[in-house]
């Protein structure tokens, strides 16, 4: 008698597609003047995870050397804030800062100076408000409930900004360099999981192959 087997599989994970060029244009229009505009723009320039952005401190930044040292990540639970090292040893990394990234940091510094009250324990953190650190869930909620709804783009999370950064970098950056900036332990993770090829790019590459073969 043949045994019957029940095949069980979980729900396929929804692919995390990066923002397209058109979506990026709408996104930038939508965040103008938003309280998190600097944070979202900075994430697209550095590829930081939301916990890493929350945990950023001024002591981790060297403006003269144009470097950001990622040393910790933050999460918020019912019991309060928790700080720890990034997911892996590779997460402890140095990220080069562009002139635009530095400009955003200088804007944030001025913004912090205008705060009437800053909780003492959060005084050295970069992205704060009157209550102190901003919860990761607040960044995601603002994206979904305000920006995406207002601009008409699909619902996205903060992590999609990291995907977008990785995909843009992969167009011209060596895999080993991208791996180091993203803080991955392997190149495969950077290339397979975070890097996406846009449809128009695939068609363009196919045309190049066709033109090459036709010329033979």
MOGI-V271104 format. One line per field, one symbol per residue. ss: DSSP state (A for helix, B for strand, O for the rest). phi: phi as a letter, one per 20 degrees, with the letter a starting at -180 (. if undefined). burial: 1 if it has 9 or more other C-alpha atoms within 8 Angstrom, else 0. Layout:
ss=???
phi=???
burial=???
This chain:
ss=OOOOOOOOOOOOOOOOOOOOAAAAAAAAAAOOOOOOAAAAAAAAAAOOOAAAAAOOBAAABBOOOOBBBBOOBBBBBOOBBBBBOOOOAAAOBBBBOOAAAAAAAAAAAAAAAOOOOOOAAAOOBOOBBOOBBOOAAAAAAAAAAAAAAAAOOOOOOAAAAAAAAAAAAAOOOOAAAAAAAAOOOOAAAAAAAAOOOOAAAAAAAAAAAAAAAAOO
phi=.ffddeedbffffffeefffgfffffffffegnffdgfffffffecmfffffffefcffedcffelcddecbccccdgepfccbfggcgfffbddfdfgffffffffffffffeffccggfdfeffdccfeofdfgffffffffedffffenfffcdgffffffgffffffceggfffgfffneebfgffeeedecdfgfffffffffffffffef
burial=000000000000000001100011011001100000111101111111111111111001110001111111111100000010110101111110100011010011100100100110010011111111111100111111011110101001111111111110110000100111111110101110011000000100000000000000
